[in-house]
């Protein structure tokens, strides 16, 4: 009989000792909530959530459970009350019998992403995009008992692109294909790029496209979700086609699309930001600029440096769809010769043009004007006026020439003072020697007169110091 009592007591002791273990198995070790795929954000020690975006609510338990319930409600009074709460301030999710549920609105949990790892429960859930911003209460119940309560911060969703970059300039030779890359690691001066940064609080996909020739452009580092605060550097690659000479600008656009939304409908609550930049493509011979008007394109050099009395050949290459007349207006320049496709002509020049060949004009000019006296250089201009054969379109372009004054060390020296000859140089030397001699003579004469004056004054001073005779009284 005693043995039976002992056995009962041992059994009761065993049951009592086991009960606290089951109670402790339902204790929540930790809870963390952050946007899916994003780093944890906190303010004043509270986790930050963004309305309208999918979040990963991770719950760590001491032991497995088949009944977890989560309530989230705004700290506005009575928002936890089902009779007064609504989609902007009250939510209720749960995991029960291997099923993930949104008890109030059905759409604000993703069962496919939600999962369990041992004693860790990952809820992928969210709220409507216009949920009440501010502090919310997060309450977690395990097997019907509240085991965790904390305060989190809800923010309004904001999307933004911080863009920084220059205009891009691509130079291409006419009638050839080529691959151009703005990344030039061996030439930092020509290494062009732009940067994008997700300046909002939601993850985004940046789509970079081009208004024209989109298939010819490639932008580096432009795929995948851009996380909150992430900054990227982008280079542009361009596949040139066989173009005739021209210059055009392509608008590049960066379109931001918010990602990881709770439902696709949330996109209507979040602004999709955009930024833009320019790519200027110049198809021309190296060192040449482009003038273009309706029916005519001219390659020419817009700036040249020369010296007084130099002869220059101003080359122009013409293409287009309309034959044209080219006339000249020279300022402080003298026209020497004018050629059209190696044949000497008189102005105005009549040019037959086509898009697949280049008509060549050479204007040989003399820099016949010297810079004014004492001025190291001056600007002169060769202005060319173009007019299409149908008289419907006119335009002009100008070559600016910097004329430098020559120094004494250069042959045929001239600094804007006119030509110097040997006689002038001899006269200058004689004049300088004469001036120096006269100055030396005057200096010696002045010193001699000064010495003579001092000697006279000394003699006068000696006579005045003779002893005076005593006067007897």
C-alpha positions in Angstrom: 0.0 0.0 0.0 2.8 2.4 0.9 4.4 1.5 -2.4 1.2 2.5 -4.2 1.2 6.0 -2.5 4.8 6.5 -3.3 4.1 5.6 -6.9 1.2 8.1 -7.1 3.2 10.8 -5.5 6.0 10.3 -7.9 3.6 10.4 -10.8 2.0 13.7 -9.6 5.4 15.2 -9.0 6.4 14.2 -12.6 3.2 15.8 -14.0 3.6 19.0 -12.0 7.3 19.3 -13.0 6.4 18.9 -16.7 3.6 21.5 -16.8 5.9 24.6 -16.5 8.0 23.2 -19.4 4.9 23.4 -21.6 4.2 26.8 -20.4 7.7 28.0 -21.1 7.5 26.4 -24.6 5.0 29.1 -25.6 7.2 32.1 -24.6 8.3 34.4 -27.4 12.1 34.8 -27.5 12.2 37.7 -30.0 10.2 39.5 -32.7 11.5 41.6 -35.7 9.6 43.3 -38.5 11.2 44.8 -41.6 10.4 45.3 -45.2 10.9 42.2 -47.3 14.5 42.1 -48.6 15.4 45.3 -46.8 17.6 46.1 -43.8 16.0 46.6 -40.5 15.2 50.3 -39.9 14.5 51.7 -36.5 13.8 55.1 -34.9 14.0 55.7 -31.1 14.4 51.9 -30.6 11.2 51.1 -32.5 11.1 49.1 -35.7 9.9 51.1 -38.8 7.2 49.8 -41.2 6.0 51.3 -44.4 2.4 51.2 -45.4 1.5 49.3 -48.6 4.8 47.3 -48.7 5.2 43.7 -47.9 7.0 43.1 -44.5 8.6 40.1 -43.0 7.4 39.6 -39.4 9.7 37.0 -37.8 8.7 35.4 -34.5 11.2 33.2 -32.5 9.6 30.8 -30.0 11.1 28.5 -27.4 9.1 25.6 -28.8 6.8 24.9 -31.8 3.2 26.1 -31.7 0.3 25.5 -34.1 -1.7 28.6 -33.1 -0.2 32.1 -33.4 -2.3 35.2 -33.7 -1.1 38.7 -34.5 -3.0 42.0 -34.1 -1.7 45.4 -35.2 -3.6 48.6 -34.6 -2.9 52.3 -34.6 -2.4 53.9 -31.2 -5.5 56.0 -32.0 -8.0 55.2 -29.2 -10.4 52.4 -29.9 -8.8 51.4 -33.1 -8.3 47.8 -31.7 -12.0 47.6 -31.3 -13.5 45.6 -34.2 -16.6 47.7 -34.2 -14.7 50.9 -34.8 -11.5 49.8 -36.4 -11.1 49.7 -40.2 -8.6 48.9 -42.9 -6.6 52.1 -42.2 -5.9 51.2 -38.5 -6.7 47.6 -37.6 -5.3 44.2 -38.8 -5.5 40.6 -37.6 -3.4 37.8 -39.0 -2.8 34.2 -37.8 -1.1 30.9 -38.4 -3.3 27.9 -37.4 -3.2 24.2 -38.5 -0.7 25.0 -41.3 -2.8 27.8 -42.7 -1.9 31.5 -42.9 -4.9 33.9 -42.6 -5.9 37.5 -42.9 -9.0 37.5 -40.7 -10.3 41.0 -41.6 -9.5 41.7 -45.3 -8.1 38.5 -46.8 -5.5 40.2 -49.1 -2.9 41.5 -46.6 -0.9 38.3 -46.1 1.1 36.3 -48.6 0.8 32.5 -47.8 3.3 31.5 -50.5 6.1 33.5 -48.9 5.2 32.9 -45.3 7.0 29.9 -43.9 8.3 28.1 -40.7 11.9 27.2 -39.9 11.9 25.0 -36.7 10.6 27.3 -34.0 10.9 30.4 -36.2 7.7 31.7 -37.9 8.0 34.1 -40.8 4.8 36.0 -41.7 4.9 38.0 -44.9 2.2 40.6 -44.4 1.4 44.3 -44.8 -1.3 47.0 -44.7 -3.0 49.3 -47.1 -0.8 52.1 -48.5 -2.9 54.8 -46.9 -2.8 53.3 -43.4 -2.7 55.7 -40.5 0.9 56.9 -40.1 2.5 57.0 -36.6 2.8 54.6 -33.8 1.1 51.2 -33.9 0.7 48.5 -31.3 1.8 45.0 -32.3 0.4 42.2 -30.1 1.3 38.5 -30.5 -0.7 35.6 -28.9 0.6 32.0 -28.8 -2.0 29.3 -28.0 -4.5 32.0 -27.0 -2.2 33.8 -24.5 -0.7 37.2 -25.2 3.1 36.7 -25.1 4.5 39.8 -26.8 3.5 43.4 -27.2 5.6 46.2 -28.7 5.2 49.6 -30.4 6.3 50.0 -34.1 6.3 53.1 -36.4 4.3 53.2 -39.6 5.4 55.6 -42.4 3.6 56.7 -45.5 5.2 55.2 -48.6 7.5 57.6 -50.5 9.3 56.9 -53.7 12.1 59.0 -55.1 15.1 59.0 -57.4 18.2 61.1 -56.6 20.0 61.5 -60.0 23.4 63.0 -60.6 25.2 63.1 -64.0 26.4 65.1 -67.0 25.3 65.2 -70.5 26.9 62.4 -72.5 28.8 63.2 -75.8 29.4 60.4 -78.3 31.6 61.2 -81.4 31.3 58.9 -84.3 33.1 59.0 -87.7 30.7 59.0 -90.7 29.7 55.9 -92.6 31.2 53.4 -90.2 29.8 51.2 -87.4 31.4 51.2 -84.0 30.9 50.4 -80.4 31.3 53.4 -78.0 31.6 53.1 -74.2 31.4 56.0 -71.8 33.7 54.0 -69.4 37.3 54.8 -70.2 39.4 53.5 -67.3 42.7 54.5 -69.0 41.4 58.1 -69.7 39.7 59.6 -66.6 38.9 62.8 -68.5 36.6 60.8 -70.8 35.2 58.5 -68.2 31.5 59.6 -68.0 28.8 58.1 -65.8 25.7 59.0 -63.9 24.5 57.8 -60.5 21.0 56.9 -59.3 19.9 56.6 -55.7 16.7 55.3 -54.1 15.9 58.3 -52.0 12.5 57.1 -50.9 11.5 54.5 -48.3 10.3 51.7 -50.6 12.3 49.3 -52.8 12.1 50.1 -56.5 13.0 48.8 -59.9 14.7 51.5 -62.0 13.9 51.0 -65.7 16.4 53.0 -67.9 15.3 53.6 -71.5 15.9 56.0 -74.4 13.4 57.8 -76.5 15.2 57.1 -79.7 17.4 54.2 -80.8 16.6 52.4 -77.6 17.9 49.1 -79.0 21.3 50.6 -79.7 21.9 51.7 -76.0 23.0 49.6 -73.1 23.1 50.9 -69.5 25.3 49.1 -67.0 24.1 48.2 -63.5 20.5 48.7 -64.3 18.8 45.4 -63.4 17.4 44.1 -60.1 15.6 45.8 -57.2 17.3 49.0 -55.9 17.0 48.9 -52.1 16.2 51.8 -49.9 19.2 54.2 -49.8 21.1 52.2 -52.4 23.2 54.2 -54.9 24.4 52.9 -58.2 26.9 54.1 -60.9 25.9 53.6 -64.5 27.9 53.8 -67.8 26.4 54.0 -71.2 27.4 51.8 -74.2 26.3 52.7 -77.7 26.3 50.7 -81.0 26.7 53.2 -83.8 25.2 52.5 -87.3 26.5 53.6 -90.7 25.2 57.2 -90.5 25.9 60.2 -92.7 27.2 63.3 -90.9 24.6 64.7 -88.4 24.1 65.6 -84.8 21.2 64.6 -82.6 20.2 64.4 -79.0 18.6 61.4 -77.4 16.7 61.7 -74.2 17.4 59.0 -71.6 14.8 58.3 -68.9 14.9 56.6 -65.5 11.5 55.3 -64.4 11.2 54.1 -60.8 8.5 51.4 -60.1 7.9 50.5 -56.4 8.3 46.8 -55.7 7.4 44.3 -52.9 3.9 45.8 -52.7 1.3 43.9 -50.6 -1.1 43.9 -53.5 -0.7 45.3 -57.1 -3.4 47.9 -56.2 -1.0 49.6 -53.9 0.8 51.1 -56.9 -2.0 53.6 -57.3 -1.2 55.1 -53.9 2.6 55.5 -54.6 4.1 58.0 -57.1 6.3 56.4 -59.7 9.3 58.9 -60.0 11.2 59.8 -63.1 14.5 61.4 -64.0 16.0 62.3 -67.4 19.4 63.0 -69.0 20.7 63.8 -72.5 23.0 61.9 -74.8 24.4 64.1 -77.7 25.5 62.0 -80.6 27.8 63.8 -83.2 28.6 62.0 -86.5 31.5 63.9 -87.9 35.2 63.7 -88.8 37.5 64.0 -85.8 38.0 67.6 -84.8 35.1 68.9 -86.9 31.8 70.5 -85.8 28.4 70.1 -87.3 26.2 72.7 -88.9 22.8 71.4 -90.1 19.7 72.8 -91.5 16.8 71.4 -93.6 18.5 69.5 -96.5 22.1 70.3 -95.7 24.8 69.2 -93.2 28.2 70.8 -93.1 31.3 69.5 -91.2 33.7 72.4 -90.4 36.2 73.6 -87.9 34.7 76.2 -85.6 38.0 77.4 -84.1 41.6 77.7 -85.4 44.7 79.3 -83.9 47.2 80.9 -86.3 49.8 83.7 -86.6 49.8 87.0 -88.5 50.3 86.5 -92.2 49.7 82.7 -92.0 47.7 81.0 -94.9 45.0 78.6 -93.8 42.9 76.1 -95.6 39.4 76.1 -94.2 37.9 72.6 -95.1 34.2 72.0 -95.3 32.5 68.6 -96.1 28.9 68.9 -97.3 26.2 66.2 -97.3 22.4 66.3 -97.5 19.4 66.1 -99.8 19.3 69.6 -101.3 22.0 71.2 -103.5 23.1 74.5 -102.0 25.0 77.7 -102.5 27.8 78.7 -100.1 29.0 82.4 -99.9 31.7 83.9 -97.7 31.9 87.0 -95.4 35.5 87.5 -94.2 36.4 89.8 -91.4 40.1 90.9 -91.3 41.0 88.0 -93.6 41.9 87.9 -97.3 40.6 85.2 -99.6 43.4 83.6 -101.6 41.8 80.7 -103.4 38.5 78.7 -103.3 38.1 75.1 -104.4 35.1 72.8 -104.9 36.1 69.1 -105.1 39.7 70.2 -106.2 38.4 72.6 -108.9 39.1 76.3 -108.3 35.9 78.3 -108.3 34.6 81.8 -107.5 32.2 82.6 -104.7 29.4 81.8 -104.2 30.1 78.1 -104.5 27.4 75.8 -105.9 27.5 72.4 -104.2 25.7 69.3 -105.3 25.2 67.1 -102.2 24.0 63.6 -101.4 23.8 61.6 -98.1 26.1 58.9 -99.1 29.1 61.1 -100.3 30.8 64.2 -99.1 31.3 67.4 -101.3 34.6 69.1 -100.3 35.1 72.8 -100.2 38.4 74.5 -99.4 38.6 78.2 -98.7 42.3 79.3 -98.6 42.6 82.5 -96.6 45.5 84.8 -95.4 45.6 86.2 -91.9 46.4 89.6 -93.3 45.6 91.6 -90.2 48.0 91.8 -87.2 46.9 92.3 -83.6 46.9 96.0 -82.5 50.0 97.4 -80.9 50.9 95.7 -77.7 48.0 93.1 -78.0 49.2 89.5 -77.9 46.3 88.2 -80.1 43.0 89.0 -81.7 39.9 87.3 -83.1 38.9 87.3 -86.8 36.0 85.5 -88.4 35.2 83.6 -91.6 31.5 83.5 -91.9 29.8 81.1 -94.4 26.2 81.6 -95.5 24.4 78.6 -96.9 21.2 78.6 -99.0 19.5 75.6 -100.5 18.9 75.6 -104.2 15.1 75.8 -103.8 15.6 79.1 -101.8 13.5 77.7 -98.9 16.2 77.4 -96.2 19.2 79.6 -95.3 21.6 79.5 -92.4 25.2 80.4 -91.5 28.1 79.1 -89.5 31.4 80.7 -88.5 35.0 79.7 -88.1 36.7 81.8 -85.5 40.5 82.3 -85.9 42.7 83.4 -83.1 45.6 85.4 -84.6 48.7 85.6 -82.4 51.3 88.3 -82.6 54.8 87.0 -83.4 57.7 87.5 -81.1 61.3 88.8 -81.7 62.5 85.2 -81.7 60.4 84.2 -84.6 61.4 84.7 -88.3 59.7 87.6 -90.0 59.1 88.9 -86.6 56.3 91.2 -85.9 54.5 92.0 -82.7 51.9 94.3 -84.2 54.4 97.3 -84.5 55.1 96.8 -88.2 58.2 95.2 -89.9 61.7 95.8 -88.4 64.9 96.0 -90.6 68.6 96.1 -89.9 68.9 99.9 -90.1 66.2 100.4 -87.5 67.9 97.9 -85.2 71.3 99.8 -85.6 69.6 103.1 -84.9 68.0 101.8 -81.8 71.3 100.4 -80.5 73.1 103.7 -81.3 70.4 105.7 -79.5 70.6 103.5 -76.4 74.5 103.8 -76.3 74.3 107.6 -76.7 71.7 107.9 -74.0 73.9 105.8 -71.7 77.0 107.9 -72.4 75.2 111.2 -71.8 73.9 109.9 -68.5 77.4 108.9 -67.5 78.9 112.3 -68.5 76.2 114.2 -66.6 76.8 112.1 -63.5 80.5 112.8 -63.5 80.0 116.5 -64.1 77.6 116.7 -61.2 80.0 114.9 -58.9 82.9 117.3 -59.9 80.8 120.4 -59.2 79.7 119.1 -55.9 83.3 118.4 -54.9 84.4 121.9 -55.9 81.6 123.5 -53.8 82.6 121.5 -50.7 86.2 122.6 -51.0 85.2 126.3 -51.2 83.0 126.0 -48.1 85.9 124.4 -46.2 88.3 127.3 -47.0 85.7 129.8 -45.8 85.3 127.9 -42.6 89.1 128.0 -41.8 89.4 131.9 -42.0 86.5 132.3 -39.6 88.3 130.3 -36.9 91.5 132.7 -36.5 92.4 133.7 -32.8 91.1 137.1 -31.9 93.4 139.6 -30.1 92.9 140.3 -26.4 91.5 143.7 -25.6 93.4 145.4 -22.6 91.4 147.5 -20.3 
